[in-house]
Structures are given as structure tokens and as C-alpha cells.
């Protein structure tokens, strides 16, 4: 390596290291085919996974630049021997002459490979991050040429990293930004209330709670129970709206994911369970389900757009009663992962409507709403489910309502 001709051809071979540029593609292919990596991407939040990816890339590039920078000193000298490094012009020997102190880092000599590696990593780190303490600097022409090239590459990479990290952080905080915007809009709406107080007969059981407090509490709870990275502009979301990924999947995979999301809930309803319905029939119902959210103090008997249906609770707590208009409600039961009116939803909408079940929410609640139209459509296509299960539940619910009707008549 002491011969100028040999050193020239050695530097030409150095440019083969450009093949490292394609290393990211190879690493990406390796990760895509790895079961461990695939499982990690599923289990870890995407923002966290992207941050981990960038940390690995930074460490990898720092390692490469450090190794190249240390290798240049070796090429200039031809050995790691202490005497040769100090007597031949090179950046490492020059740094050691200037900074040698008792107990400090010593990078010269074949046996000091660990110290030499950390010294090279230190130069690479300050080059990539553009800190540049200036304590490590090139000496020979070849070192200046290589240093210029490495610093240009590091600058481009660092700009890419900063831009990507800013994008990741911005996406990670999107939910909080949306929530703040909603809170600001809610505050403006409350300020614009024409009537700050309403008669008790109009506010019902929430007369003692200010509307402004209820609005802000609802928005805060909605943020805490949100299943996405952004807040939606409307309630009553379909599965595809709540989980947009469903829209881009194949039909078969879409049905499978819909079942994963709702199967446990549908199994609590006998005539919609897998005992009577096939997987395709359950998936068809699942894709028609909607996610509803209710604030504490709200009442519900039917949706203004989708009509009656089953409410299966995911979060929250509520009671049911037979009369929505009475001030003193007769609480009957609490909800916990099942539908209270699995029988009664089968009865026609107008059959003694004033005595049909009404829900009263005592906390922020997120429920899975199964429209009656979807239920009846599925039962119409599956005579076995209707004859062996649903019709008997229909008769039972009709008898209950008829007995209430007779009791009122007396």
C-alpha cells in the first residue's frame, strides 16, 4: 500500500462500496419476507415502527461512514502499527498526537480495535448530524477527497431523515390536533348559544349539567376511545368508515376482517350466531353494522336514519326502561357486551311502540349498532334460523308487549 500506483488502484476499488446504496432495498426485501418482522409491524404502532426503522438506518449509515473513514487511514499508512501511524501522515495519527492524555482513548495499534472503532463512529456521528467539533480532520489529499464525499452524502441523508421524522411526528399528533380543533369549534358554538339555560322538561335527566360541559366531556371521551388516528366528522360509522383499510382489501379478506371485528358480538345474539348463519351471512351483516357514540344522559330508542336495531356495547354503561317519557325511570338492567332487546327488535316497529325498550346512557358509550333491516334481511334468506330460533323469540317479545298493553288497559 506504500506504492502510489497500488494505492491508486486501491482507491478505484473503493468505489465498489457504492453498492451499499442498494443495501436498503435488500434489507427491505429481507424484512418483508421475515415472519418476525411481519409480526412486529402488526403488533407495533406504525409510528413507533417507522421511528425504529429510522433509528436502525441512522445507526447503519453511521457504522458504514465510520468504517470507511477509519479504512482511509489504514490505506494511507498500510498498517495499524503504532509507530507507522505516528510517522506517516494520516488523520488518525495526527489526532492521537494532539489529544493523547493519560487514561484517554487510544486508537493506534492492532490491539486497540475497540477504541479505534468508537473514534471512527464519533467522527461519523458528528458528520451526519452536522455538529462538526473540528477535533478530527483530514490530513492528506486522499483523506480530504473522501471526507468531502462522505460529508455530502451525510448531509443529504440527514436532510432526508429530518424531513421524514417531521412527517412521522406530524402524523402521530394528528389525533390531538383534530381534538383541539374540535374543542375550539365547540367553544365557539357554546358562546353562540342563544339560550344559555333551557327548561327542565327540555333537558330531561341532565337538567343539572350544563350543555357546554356535556359537549366538552363528549369530545374528550370520543378522543380517548377513538380507534383511528383521526376523528371522524360524523357519528354512525359503518365498519368501512371506521376502518378505511377494509375498502382496499379483496372481497374475501374484507369479509374475514369484518368477522374478526364483529364475530364475538354477533355470537351473543342466538339467531345471528354461527349456529344458524354461515360465515358469509355473518360477514354481510357485519358490513352493515354501524358504530354509534352516546354522551352520558342521552336516550335512544331508534336511529332517525336507520331505524331500530340492536345495541351491543363496546365501551360505556346504560340501562333500559319501557317508557322514555316518564321522569322517574324504572331501570331494569345494565348492559355488558350483549343486546338487551335481542327478542324485541324482531317485532314490527309500530307494535305498541310506546312500550318498546329505550336505552338511557349514564356514561360515554360506544356501541355496535345492528340495524333491524339487516337482521330481517338475513333471516329472510335463512329459513332455518327463522324457524328454529328467531320466530320463537319474536312470539315471546310480542307476548311481553301484549301483556303490557293489557295491563295498561286495566
C-alpha positions as a Markdown table, in Angstrom:
| # | Residue | x | y | z |
|---|---|---|---|---|
| 1 | Unk | 0.0 | 0.0 | 0.0 |
| 2 | Unk | 3.0 | 2.3 | 0.2 |
| 3 | Unk | 3.4 | 2.3 | -3.6 |
| 4 | Unk | 1.5 | 5.2 | -5.2 |
| 5 | Unk | 0.3 | 3.0 | -8.1 |
| 6 | Unk | -1.0 | 0.3 | -5.8 |
| 7 | Unk | -2.7 | 2.9 | -3.7 |
| 8 | Unk | -4.4 | 4.5 | -6.8 |
| 9 | Unk | -5.9 | 1.2 | -7.9 |
| 10 | Unk | -6.9 | 0.5 | -4.3 |
| 11 | Unk | -8.9 | 3.8 | -4.3 |
| 12 | Unk | -10.5 | 2.8 | -7.5 |
| 13 | Unk | -11.7 | -0.4 | -5.8 |
| 14 | Unk | -13.0 | 1.8 | -3.0 |
| 15 | Unk | -15.8 | 3.0 | -5.3 |
| 16 | Unk | -17.2 | -0.6 | -5.3 |
| 17 | Unk | -18.7 | 0.5 | -1.9 |
| 18 | Unk | -21.3 | 2.4 | -3.9 |
| 19 | Unk | -23.1 | -1.0 | -3.9 |
| 20 | Unk | -24.1 | -0.2 | -0.4 |
| 21 | Unk | -26.6 | 2.3 | -1.8 |
| 22 | Unk | -28.8 | -0.6 | -2.8 |
| 23 | Unk | -28.5 | -2.2 | 0.6 |
| 24 | Unk | -31.7 | -0.6 | 1.9 |
| 25 | Unk | -33.6 | -2.3 | -0.8 |
| 26 | Unk | -32.1 | -5.6 | 0.1 |
| 27 | Unk | -32.8 | -5.0 | 3.8 |
| 28 | Unk | -36.4 | -4.1 | 3.0 |
| 29 | Unk | -36.8 | -7.3 | 1.0 |
| 30 | Unk | -35.4 | -9.3 | 3.9 |
| 31 | Unk | -37.8 | -7.6 | 6.4 |
| 32 | Unk | -40.8 | -8.2 | 4.1 |
| 33 | Unk | -40.0 | -11.9 | 3.9 |
| 34 | Unk | -39.3 | -12.3 | 7.6 |
| 35 | Unk | -42.2 | -13.6 | 9.7 |
| 36 | Unk | -40.7 | -11.9 | 12.8 |
| 37 | Unk | -40.6 | -8.5 | 11.1 |
| 38 | Unk | -44.1 | -9.0 | 9.7 |
| 39 | Unk | -45.5 | -9.9 | 13.1 |
| 40 | Unk | -43.7 | -6.8 | 14.6 |
| 41 | Unk | -45.3 | -4.5 | 12.0 |
| 42 | Unk | -48.7 | -5.9 | 13.0 |
| 43 | Unk | -48.3 | -5.6 | 16.8 |
| 44 | Unk | -46.4 | -2.3 | 17.0 |
| 45 | Unk | -48.0 | 1.1 | 16.2 |
| 46 | Unk | -47.0 | 2.3 | 12.8 |
| 47 | Unk | -45.5 | 5.5 | 14.1 |
| 48 | Unk | -43.3 | 3.6 | 16.6 |
| 49 | Unk | -42.3 | 1.1 | 13.8 |
| 50 | Unk | -41.2 | 3.9 | 11.5 |
| 51 | Unk | -39.2 | 5.5 | 14.3 |
| 52 | Unk | -37.5 | 2.2 | 14.9 |
| 53 | Unk | -36.8 | 1.9 | 11.2 |
| 54 | Unk | -35.1 | 5.3 | 11.1 |
| 55 | Unk | -33.0 | 4.6 | 14.2 |
| 56 | Unk | -31.7 | 1.4 | 12.6 |
| 57 | Unk | -30.9 | 3.3 | 9.3 |
| 58 | Unk | -29.1 | 6.0 | 11.2 |
| 59 | Unk | -27.0 | 3.5 | 13.1 |
| 60 | Unk | -26.3 | 1.5 | 10.0 |
| 61 | Unk | -25.1 | 4.6 | 8.0 |
| 62 | Unk | -23.1 | 5.8 | 10.9 |
| 63 | Unk | -21.4 | 2.4 | 11.1 |
| 64 | Unk | -20.6 | 2.5 | 7.3 |
| 65 | Unk | -19.2 | 6.0 | 7.3 |
| 66 | Unk | -17.1 | 5.3 | 10.4 |
| 67 | Unk | -15.7 | 2.2 | 8.9 |
| 68 | Unk | -14.9 | 4.0 | 5.6 |
| 69 | Unk | -13.3 | 6.9 | 7.4 |
| 70 | Unk | -11.1 | 4.5 | 9.5 |
| 71 | Unk | -10.2 | 2.5 | 6.5 |
| 72 | Unk | -8.9 | 5.5 | 4.7 |
| 73 | Unk | -6.3 | 6.0 | 7.5 |
| 74 | Unk | -5.3 | 2.3 | 7.1 |
| 75 | Unk | -4.9 | 2.8 | 3.4 |
| 76 | Unk | -2.7 | 5.8 | 3.8 |
| 77 | Unk | -0.4 | 4.1 | 6.3 |
| 78 | Unk | -0.8 | 0.4 | 5.2 |
| 79 | Unk | -0.8 | -0.8 | 8.8 |
| 80 | Unk | -2.4 | -0.2 | 12.2 |
| 81 | Unk | 1.1 | -0.4 | 13.8 |
| 82 | Unk | 1.5 | 2.4 | 16.3 |
| 83 | Unk | 4.9 | 3.6 | 15.0 |
| 84 | Unk | 3.8 | 3.6 | 11.4 |
| 85 | Unk | 0.6 | 5.5 | 12.2 |
| 86 | Unk | 2.5 | 8.2 | 14.1 |
| 87 | Unk | 5.3 | 8.6 | 11.5 |
| 88 | Unk | 3.1 | 8.6 | 8.3 |
| 89 | Unk | 0.7 | 11.5 | 7.6 |
| 90 | Unk | -2.9 | 10.4 | 8.3 |
| 91 | Unk | -5.8 | 11.8 | 10.2 |
| 92 | Unk | -5.8 | 9.2 | 13.0 |
| 93 | Unk | -2.1 | 9.5 | 13.9 |
| 94 | Unk | -2.5 | 13.3 | 13.8 |
| 95 | Unk | -5.5 | 13.2 | 16.2 |
| 96 | Unk | -3.7 | 10.9 | 18.5 |
| 97 | Unk | -0.6 | 13.2 | 18.7 |
| 98 | Unk | -2.8 | 16.2 | 19.6 |
| 99 | Unk | -5.2 | 14.6 | 22.1 |
| 100 | Unk | -3.2 | 12.0 | 23.9 |
| 101 | Unk | -3.8 | 12.2 | 27.6 |
| 102 | Unk | -3.3 | 9.6 | 30.4 |
| 103 | Unk | -6.3 | 7.3 | 30.6 |
| 104 | Unk | -7.9 | 8.7 | 27.4 |
| 105 | Unk | -8.9 | 6.9 | 24.3 |
| 106 | Unk | -6.1 | 5.3 | 22.3 |
| 107 | Unk | -6.8 | 4.2 | 18.8 |
| 108 | Unk | -3.4 | 3.2 | 17.4 |
| 109 | Unk | -2.0 | -0.4 | 17.4 |
| 110 | Unk | -3.6 | -3.6 | 16.2 |
| 111 | Unk | -4.9 | -4.5 | 19.7 |
| 112 | Unk | -6.9 | -1.2 | 20.1 |
| 113 | Unk | -9.6 | -2.0 | 17.6 |
| 114 | Unk | -12.4 | -1.1 | 20.0 |
| 115 | Unk | -11.1 | 2.4 | 20.7 |
| 116 | Unk | -10.4 | 2.9 | 17.0 |
| 117 | Unk | -14.0 | 1.9 | 16.1 |
| 118 | Unk | -15.6 | 4.3 | 18.6 |
| 119 | Unk | -13.3 | 7.1 | 17.3 |
| 120 | Unk | -14.5 | 6.5 | 13.8 |
| 121 | Unk | -18.1 | 6.3 | 14.9 |
| 122 | Unk | -17.6 | 9.6 | 16.7 |
| 123 | Unk | -16.4 | 11.3 | 13.5 |
| 124 | Unk | -19.3 | 9.8 | 11.5 |
| 125 | Unk | -21.9 | 10.9 | 14.1 |
| 126 | Unk | -20.8 | 14.5 | 14.2 |
| 127 | Unk | -20.6 | 14.5 | 10.4 |
| 128 | Unk | -24.1 | 13.1 | 9.8 |
| 129 | Unk | -25.6 | 15.4 | 12.4 |
| 130 | Unk | -23.6 | 18.4 | 11.1 |
| 131 | Unk | -22.2 | 19.2 | 14.5 |
| 132 | Unk | -18.6 | 19.1 | 13.4 |
| 133 | Unk | -16.4 | 19.7 | 16.6 |
| 134 | Unk | -13.4 | 20.0 | 14.4 |
| 135 | Unk | -11.1 | 17.9 | 16.6 |
| 136 | Unk | -10.9 | 15.2 | 13.9 |
| 137 | Unk | -9.8 | 16.5 | 10.5 |
| 138 | Unk | -8.3 | 15.0 | 7.3 |
| 139 | Unk | -4.5 | 15.5 | 6.6 |
| 140 | Unk | -3.7 | 14.0 | 3.2 |
| 141 | Unk | -5.2 | 14.8 | -0.2 |
| 142 | Unk | -7.0 | 11.5 | -0.4 |
| 143 | Unk | -8.5 | 12.0 | 3.1 |
| 144 | Unk | -9.8 | 15.4 | 2.1 |
| 145 | Unk | -11.3 | 14.0 | -1.1 |
| 146 | Unk | -13.0 | 11.1 | 0.8 |
| 147 | Unk | -14.1 | 13.4 | 3.7 |
| 148 | Unk | -15.8 | 15.8 | 1.2 |
| 149 | Unk | -17.6 | 13.0 | -0.5 |
| 150 | Unk | -18.8 | 11.4 | 2.8 |
| 151 | Unk | -19.9 | 14.8 | 4.2 |
| 152 | Unk | -22.0 | 15.5 | 1.1 |
| 153 | Unk | -23.7 | 12.1 | 1.4 |
| 154 | Unk | -24.2 | 12.5 | 5.1 |
| 155 | Unk | -25.8 | 16.0 | 4.6 |
| 156 | Unk | -28.2 | 14.6 | 2.0 |
| 157 | Unk | -29.1 | 11.6 | 4.3 |
| 158 | Unk | -29.6 | 13.9 | 7.3 |
| 159 | Unk | -32.0 | 16.2 | 5.4 |
| 160 | Unk | -34.0 | 13.1 | 4.4 |
| 161 | Unk | -34.1 | 11.9 | 8.0 |
| 162 | Unk | -35.2 | 15.2 | 9.4 |
| 163 | Unk | -38.0 | 15.6 | 6.8 |
| 164 | Unk | -39.2 | 12.0 | 7.4 |
| 165 | Unk | -39.2 | 12.4 | 11.2 |
| 166 | Unk | -41.1 | 15.6 | 11.0 |
| 167 | Unk | -43.7 | 13.9 | 8.8 |
| 168 | Unk | -43.9 | 11.0 | 11.3 |
| 169 | Unk | -44.3 | 13.3 | 14.3 |
| 170 | Unk | -46.9 | 15.3 | 12.5 |
| 171 | Unk | -49.0 | 12.2 | 11.7 |
| 172 | Unk | -48.6 | 10.9 | 15.3 |
| 173 | Unk | -50.1 | 14.2 | 16.7 |
| 174 | Unk | -52.9 | 14.4 | 14.1 |
| 175 | Unk | -55.4 | 13.0 | 16.6 |
| 176 | Unk | -54.5 | 15.6 | 19.2 |
| 177 | Unk | -54.7 | 18.4 | 16.6 |
| 178 | Unk | -58.1 | 17.2 | 15.4 |
| 179 | Unk | -59.3 | 17.1 | 19.0 |
| 180 | Unk | -58.0 | 20.7 | 19.8 |
| 181 | Unk | -59.8 | 21.9 | 16.6 |
| 182 | Unk | -63.0 | 20.3 | 17.7 |
| 183 | Unk | -62.7 | 21.7 | 21.2 |
| 184 | Unk | -62.2 | 25.2 | 19.7 |
| 185 | Unk | -65.2 | 24.8 | 17.4 |
| 186 | Unk | -67.3 | 23.5 | 20.4 |
| 187 | Unk | -66.3 | 26.5 | 22.5 |
| 188 | Unk | -67.4 | 28.9 | 19.7 |
| 189 | Unk | -70.7 | 27.0 | 19.4 |
| 190 | Unk | -71.3 | 27.3 | 23.2 |
| 191 | Unk | -70.5 | 31.0 | 23.1 |
| 192 | Unk | -73.1 | 31.4 | 20.3 |
| 193 | Unk | -75.9 | 29.7 | 22.3 |
| 194 | Unk | -78.9 | 31.9 | 22.0 |
| 195 | Unk | -80.3 | 30.4 | 25.2 |
| 196 | Unk | -77.8 | 29.5 | 27.9 |
| 197 | Unk | -80.4 | 27.7 | 30.0 |
| 198 | Unk | -83.4 | 25.6 | 28.9 |
| 199 | Unk | -86.5 | 24.5 | 30.8 |
| 200 | Unk | -86.0 | 21.2 | 32.7 |
| 201 | Unk | -88.7 | 19.5 | 30.6 |
| 202 | Unk | -86.5 | 20.0 | 27.5 |
| 203 | Unk | -83.2 | 18.8 | 29.1 |
| 204 | Unk | -84.7 | 15.8 | 30.9 |
| 205 | Unk | -82.5 | 13.9 | 33.3 |
| 206 | Unk | -79.5 | 16.1 | 32.6 |
| 207 | Unk | -81.0 | 19.4 | 33.9 |
| 208 | Unk | -78.3 | 19.8 | 36.5 |
| 209 | Unk | -75.4 | 19.5 | 34.0 |
| 210 | Unk | -74.5 | 22.4 | 31.7 |
| 211 | Unk | -74.7 | 21.7 | 28.0 |
| 212 | Unk | -71.2 | 23.2 | 27.5 |
| 213 | Unk | -69.8 | 20.7 | 30.0 |
| 214 | Unk | -71.6 | 17.8 | 28.3 |
| 215 | Unk | -70.3 | 18.8 | 24.9 |
| 216 | Unk | -66.7 | 19.1 | 26.0 |
| 217 | Unk | -66.9 | 15.8 | 28.0 |
| 218 | Unk | -68.3 | 14.0 | 25.0 |
| 219 | Unk | -65.4 | 15.2 | 22.7 |
| 220 | Unk | -62.8 | 14.3 | 25.3 |
| 221 | Unk | -64.3 | 10.8 | 25.7 |
| 222 | Unk | -64.5 | 10.4 | 21.9 |
| 223 | Unk | -60.8 | 11.1 | 21.6 |
| 224 | Unk | -59.9 | 8.7 | 24.4 |
| 225 | Unk | -61.9 | 5.9 | 22.8 |
| 226 | Unk | -61.1 | 6.6 | 19.2 |
| 227 | Unk | -59.9 | 3.6 | 17.2 |
| 228 | Unk | -58.2 | 5.6 | 14.4 |
| 229 | Unk | -55.5 | 8.3 | 14.2 |
| 230 | Unk | -58.1 | 10.9 | 13.3 |
| 231 | Unk | -61.5 | 11.9 | 14.4 |
| 232 | Unk | -64.5 | 11.5 | 12.1 |
| 233 | Unk | -66.9 | 14.3 | 11.2 |
| 234 | Unk | -70.0 | 12.2 | 11.9 |
| 235 | Unk | -71.5 | 9.6 | 14.1 |
| 236 | Unk | -73.0 | 6.3 | 12.9 |
| 237 | Unk | -69.9 | 5.0 | 11.1 |
| 238 | Unk | -70.0 | 1.8 | 9.1 |
| 239 | Unk | -67.1 | -0.7 | 9.5 |
| 240 | Unk | -65.6 | 0.6 | 6.3 |
| 241 | Unk | -65.7 | 4.2 | 7.6 |
| 242 | Unk | -64.4 | 3.3 | 11.0 |
| 243 | Unk | -61.7 | 1.1 | 9.4 |
| 244 | Unk | -60.9 | 2.5 | 5.9 |
| 245 | Unk | -58.5 | -0.4 | 5.2 |
| 246 | Unk | -61.5 | -2.6 | 4.6 |
| 247 | Unk | -62.2 | -0.7 | 1.4 |
| 248 | Unk | -58.9 | -1.6 | -0.2 |
| 249 | Unk | -58.9 | -5.3 | 0.6 |
| 250 | Unk | -60.1 | -8.1 | -1.6 |
| 251 | Unk | -63.8 | -9.1 | -1.1 |
| 252 | Unk | -62.8 | -12.4 | 0.7 |
| 253 | Unk | -60.3 | -10.7 | 3.0 |
| 254 | Unk | -62.8 | -7.8 | 3.6 |
| 255 | Unk | -65.4 | -10.3 | 4.9 |
| 256 | Unk | -62.8 | -12.1 | 7.0 |
| 257 | Unk | -61.7 | -8.8 | 8.7 |
| 258 | Unk | -65.3 | -7.8 | 9.2 |
| 259 | Unk | -65.9 | -11.1 | 11.0 |
| 260 | Unk | -62.8 | -10.6 | 13.2 |
| 261 | Unk | -64.2 | -7.2 | 14.2 |
| 262 | Unk | -67.8 | -8.3 | 15.0 |
| 263 | Unk | -67.9 | -12.1 | 15.4 |
| 264 | Unk | -67.7 | -12.0 | 19.2 |
| 265 | Unk | -70.6 | -9.6 | 19.4 |
| 266 | Unk | -72.8 | -11.4 | 16.8 |
| 267 | Unk | -72.3 | -14.7 | 18.8 |
| 268 | Unk | -74.2 | -13.1 | 21.7 |
| 269 | Unk | -77.4 | -13.0 | 19.5 |
| 270 | Unk | -78.6 | -16.5 | 19.1 |
| 271 | Unk | -80.3 | -16.2 | 15.7 |
| 272 | Unk | -77.2 | -14.3 | 14.3 |
| 273 | Unk | -74.7 | -16.8 | 15.7 |
| 274 | Unk | -72.6 | -19.3 | 13.7 |
| 275 | Unk | -75.0 | -22.0 | 14.9 |
| 276 | Unk | -77.5 | -20.7 | 12.3 |
| 277 | Unk | -75.7 | -18.3 | 10.0 |
| 278 | Unk | -72.8 | -19.1 | 7.7 |
| 279 | Unk | -69.6 | -17.0 | 7.7 |
| 280 | Unk | -70.7 | -15.2 | 4.6 |
| 281 | Unk | -74.1 | -14.4 | 6.1 |
| 282 | Unk | -72.5 | -13.1 | 9.3 |
| 283 | Unk | -70.0 | -11.0 | 7.3 |
| 284 | Unk | -72.8 | -9.5 | 5.3 |
| 285 | Unk | -74.5 | -8.4 | 8.5 |
| 286 | Unk | -71.2 | -7.2 | 9.9 |
| 287 | Unk | -70.6 | -4.8 | 7.0 |
| 288 | Unk | -74.0 | -3.2 | 7.6 |
| 289 | Unk | -73.3 | -2.6 | 11.3 |
| 290 | Unk | -72.5 | 0.9 | 12.5 |
| 291 | Unk | -70.6 | 2.4 | 15.4 |
| 292 | Unk | -72.6 | 4.8 | 17.5 |
| 293 | Unk | -71.4 | 7.0 | 20.3 |
| 294 | Unk | -73.6 | 8.5 | 23.1 |
| 295 | Unk | -72.9 | 11.0 | 25.8 |
| 296 | Unk | -73.9 | 10.5 | 29.4 |
| 297 | Unk | -77.6 | 11.4 | 29.9 |
| 298 | Unk | -78.7 | 10.6 | 26.3 |
| 299 | Unk | -81.6 | 8.4 | 25.5 |
| 300 | Unk | -82.1 | 6.1 | 22.5 |
| 301 | Unk | -84.9 | 4.1 | 21.1 |
| 302 | Unk | -84.4 | 4.2 | 17.3 |
| 303 | Unk | -82.0 | 5.9 | 14.9 |
| 304 | Unk | -83.5 | 8.8 | 12.9 |
| 305 | Unk | -81.9 | 7.5 | 9.7 |
| 306 | Unk | -81.5 | 3.7 | 10.2 |
| 307 | Unk | -84.5 | 3.0 | 12.5 |
| 308 | Unk | -84.5 | 0.4 | 15.2 |
| 309 | Unk | -81.8 | -2.1 | 15.9 |
| 310 | Unk | -79.6 | -3.9 | 18.4 |
| 311 | Unk | -77.1 | -2.1 | 20.5 |
| 312 | Unk | -74.1 | -4.1 | 21.6 |
| 313 | Unk | -71.9 | -2.2 | 23.9 |
| 314 | Unk | -68.1 | -1.9 | 23.4 |
| 315 | Unk | -67.5 | 0.8 | 26.0 |
| 316 | Unk | -69.7 | 2.5 | 28.4 |
| 317 | Unk | -72.8 | 1.7 | 30.5 |
| 318 | Unk | -76.5 | 2.1 | 30.2 |
| 319 | Unk | -79.9 | 1.0 | 31.5 |
| 320 | Unk | -83.1 | 0.2 | 29.8 |
| 321 | Unk | -86.7 | 1.1 | 30.5 |
| 322 | Unk | -90.1 | 0.6 | 28.9 |
| 323 | Unk | -91.1 | 4.3 | 28.9 |
| 324 | Unk | -88.9 | 7.2 | 27.5 |
| 325 | Unk | -91.2 | 9.9 | 28.6 |
| 326 | Unk | -91.5 | 9.3 | 32.4 |
| 327 | Unk | -89.4 | 11.4 | 34.7 |
| 328 | Unk | -88.8 | 8.6 | 37.2 |
| 329 | Unk | -87.4 | 5.8 | 35.1 |
| 330 | Unk | -87.8 | 2.2 | 36.0 |
| 331 | Unk | -84.3 | 0.8 | 35.5 |
| 332 | Unk | -84.3 | -2.8 | 34.5 |
| 333 | Unk | -80.8 | -4.0 | 33.7 |
| 334 | Unk | -77.3 | -2.9 | 32.8 |
| 335 | Unk | -75.5 | -3.6 | 29.5 |
| 336 | Unk | -72.3 | -5.5 | 29.3 |
| 337 | Unk | -71.3 | -6.9 | 25.9 |
| 338 | Unk | -74.8 | -8.1 | 25.0 |
| 339 | Unk | -78.0 | -6.7 | 23.5 |
| 340 | Unk | -81.0 | -6.2 | 25.8 |
| 341 | Unk | -83.6 | -6.4 | 23.1 |
| 342 | Unk | -82.4 | -9.3 | 21.0 |
| 343 | Unk | -86.0 | -10.6 | 21.0 |
| 344 | Unk | -87.9 | -7.3 | 20.8 |
| 345 | Unk | -86.1 | -6.0 | 17.8 |
| 346 | Unk | -87.8 | -8.7 | 15.8 |
| 347 | Unk | -91.2 | -7.2 | 16.5 |
| 348 | Unk | -92.6 | -4.7 | 14.0 |
| 349 | Unk | -91.8 | -1.0 | 14.5 |
| 350 | Unk | -95.4 | 0.1 | 15.2 |
| 351 | Unk | -96.4 | -2.7 | 17.5 |
| 352 | Unk | -97.2 | -0.9 | 20.8 |
| 353 | Unk | -94.3 | 1.5 | 20.1 |
| 354 | Unk | -94.7 | 3.5 | 23.3 |
| 355 | Unk | -93.7 | 0.4 | 25.4 |
| 356 | Unk | -90.8 | -0.8 | 23.4 |
| 357 | Unk | -87.4 | -0.7 | 25.0 |
| 358 | Unk | -85.5 | 2.6 | 25.4 |
| 359 | Unk | -81.8 | 3.0 | 26.4 |
| 360 | Unk | -80.6 | 5.5 | 29.0 |
| 361 | Unk | -76.8 | 6.1 | 29.0 |
| 362 | Unk | -75.1 | 7.0 | 32.2 |
| 363 | Unk | -71.5 | 7.3 | 30.8 |
| 364 | Unk | -69.9 | 7.9 | 27.4 |
| 365 | Unk | -70.8 | 4.8 | 25.4 |
| 366 | Unk | -69.6 | 3.3 | 22.2 |
| 367 | Unk | -71.8 | 0.7 | 20.8 |
| 368 | Unk | -72.1 | -1.6 | 17.7 |
| 369 | Unk | -75.5 | -0.9 | 16.1 |
| 370 | Unk | -77.0 | -3.8 | 14.1 |
| 371 | Unk | -79.9 | -2.4 | 12.0 |
| 372 | Unk | -83.2 | -4.3 | 12.2 |
| 373 | Unk | -83.3 | -4.1 | 8.4 |
| 374 | Unk | -80.1 | -6.1 | 8.2 |
| 375 | Unk | -81.3 | -8.6 | 10.7 |
| 376 | Unk | -84.6 | -9.2 | 8.9 |
| 377 | Unk | -82.9 | -9.4 | 5.5 |
| 378 | Unk | -80.6 | -12.1 | 6.8 |
| 379 | Unk | -83.4 | -14.1 | 8.4 |
| 380 | Unk | -85.4 | -13.8 | 5.2 |
| 381 | Unk | -82.6 | -15.5 | 3.3 |
| 382 | Unk | -82.1 | -18.2 | 6.0 |
| 383 | Unk | -85.4 | -20.0 | 6.8 |
| 384 | Unk | -83.7 | -22.4 | 9.3 |
| 385 | Unk | -82.6 | -19.5 | 11.5 |
| 386 | Unk | -86.1 | -18.0 | 11.5 |
| 387 | Unk | -88.0 | -21.2 | 12.1 |
| 388 | Unk | -85.7 | -22.8 | 14.7 |
| 389 | Unk | -84.8 | -19.7 | 16.7 |
| 390 | Unk | -85.9 | -16.3 | 15.7 |
| 391 | Unk | -89.7 | -16.8 | 15.3 |
| 392 | Unk | -90.0 | -18.2 | 18.9 |
| 393 | Unk | -88.2 | -15.1 | 20.2 |
| 394 | Unk | -90.5 | -13.0 | 18.1 |
| 395 | Unk | -93.5 | -14.6 | 19.7 |
| 396 | Unk | -92.1 | -14.2 | 23.2 |
| 397 | Unk | -91.4 | -10.5 | 22.6 |
| 398 | Unk | -94.9 | -10.0 | 21.1 |
| 399 | Unk | -96.5 | -11.6 | 24.2 |
| 400 | Unk | -94.5 | -9.4 | 26.5 |
| 401 | Unk | -95.7 | -6.3 | 24.7 |
| 402 | Unk | -99.2 | -7.6 | 24.5 |
| 403 | Unk | -99.3 | -8.2 | 28.3 |
| 404 | Unk | -98.0 | -4.6 | 28.9 |
| 405 | Unk | -100.8 | -3.4 | 26.6 |
| 406 | Unk | -103.4 | -5.4 | 28.5 |
| 407 | Unk | -102.0 | -4.1 | 31.8 |
| 408 | Unk | -102.4 | -0.5 | 30.7 |
| 409 | Unk | -105.9 | -1.2 | 29.5 |
| 410 | Unk | -106.8 | -2.4 | 33.0 |
